[in-house]
Amino acid sequence: MDEKFNRIPVSVIHFDKDGTVTDVEDYNLDKVEPDLWALKGLAAALLPVIREFYTREENVQAFEAWLKDWESNPQEHGKRK
């Protein structure tokens, strides 16, 4: 299928009817090399939201519970192989 995407990086994400990720197919991601300015821009946009999230104890606890569940049930959460 790589030829179908003309060597363009693509992730095909499969969902069930409830919106849960059931499978992920990655193609040509080994060719992705984002420029440093793009990574810094993404980090600058995300960092304030991430910091705000972690200022609330209930968010930290909810994330830790989700992470524990995700690590113990990788198939249920569409963890990439």
C-alpha positions as a printed NumPy array, in Angstrom:
array([[  0.   ,   0.   ,   0.   ],
       [  3.043,   2.319,   0.29 ],
       [  2.85 ,   3.01 ,  -3.429],
       [ -0.736,   4.138,  -3.002],
       [  0.407,   7.039,  -0.84 ],
       [  3.299,   8.032,  -3.125],
       [  5.748,   7.822,  -0.204],
       [  3.72 ,  10.417,   1.729],
       [  3.619,   9.736,   5.494],
       [  0.176,   8.435,   6.448],
       [ -1.445,   6.813,   9.466],
       [ -4.666,   4.936,   8.808],
       [ -6.672,   4.727,  12.018],
       [ -9.55 ,   2.257,  12.304],
       [-12.394,   2.98 ,  14.715],
       [-15.318,   0.903,  15.896],
       [-18.837,   2.31 ,  15.99 ],
       [-18.205,   3.795,  19.459],
       [-15.137,   5.733,  18.321],
       [-12.603,   3.426,  19.961],
       [ -9.406,   2.908,  17.989],
       [ -9.267,  -0.723,  16.875],
       [ -6.153,  -0.671,  14.691],
       [ -3.506,   1.692,  13.339],
       [ -1.568,   1.264,  10.103],
       [  1.474,   3.499,   9.595],
       [  3.056,   4.081,   6.209],
       [  6.233,   6.004,   5.395],
       [  6.6  ,   7.52 ,   8.869],
       [ 10.302,   6.732,   8.794],
       [ 10.628,   9.573,   6.275],
       [  9.172,  12.202,   8.621],
       [ 11.727,  14.685,   9.912],
       [  9.939,  17.787,  11.205],
       [ 11.959,  20.969,  11.308],
       [ 13.009,  22.197,  14.739],
       [ 10.905,  25.354,  14.352],
       [  7.807,  23.185,  13.795],
       [  8.505,  21.11 ,  16.901],
       [  9.121,  24.241,  18.984],
       [  5.865,  25.751,  17.716],
       [  3.926,  22.634,  18.66 ],
       [  5.563,  22.534,  22.082],
       [  4.819,  26.226,  22.661],
       [  1.168,  25.653,  21.813],
       [  0.765,  22.553,  23.981],
       [  2.865,  23.417,  27.022],
       [  0.48 ,  25.932,  28.664],
       [ -2.428,  23.504,  28.373],
       [ -0.383,  20.622,  29.753],
       [  0.832,  22.725,  32.68 ],
       [ -2.732,  23.822,  33.464],
       [ -3.937,  20.213,  33.323],
       [ -1.362,  19.073,  35.887],
       [ -2.167,  21.864,  38.35 ],
       [ -5.363,  20.01 ,  39.292],
       [ -4.97 ,  16.94 ,  41.465],
       [ -8.111,  15.3  ,  40.049],
       [ -6.596,  15.503,  36.553],
       [ -3.359,  13.907,  37.742],
       [ -5.273,  11.079,  39.428],
       [ -7.509,  10.553,  36.387],
       [ -4.48 ,  10.43 ,  34.09 ],
       [ -2.647,   7.976,  36.341],
       [ -5.72 ,   5.709,  36.425],
       [ -6.086,   5.923,  32.644],
       [ -2.378,   5.184,  32.125],
       [ -2.498,   2.149,  34.408],
       [ -5.528,   0.826,  32.51 ],
       [ -3.92 ,   1.588,  29.145],
       [ -0.736,  -0.269,  30.081],
       [ -2.641,  -3.313,  31.347],
       [ -5.084,  -3.461,  28.38 ],
       [ -3.131,  -2.362,  25.273],
       [ -5.482,  -4.034,  22.798],
       [ -8.529,  -2.308,  24.258],
       [ -6.879,   1.096,  23.848],
       [ -5.36 ,   0.601,  20.405],
       [ -1.771,   0.654,  21.647],
       [  0.516,   0.552,  18.631],
       [  2.395,  -2.634,  18.102]])
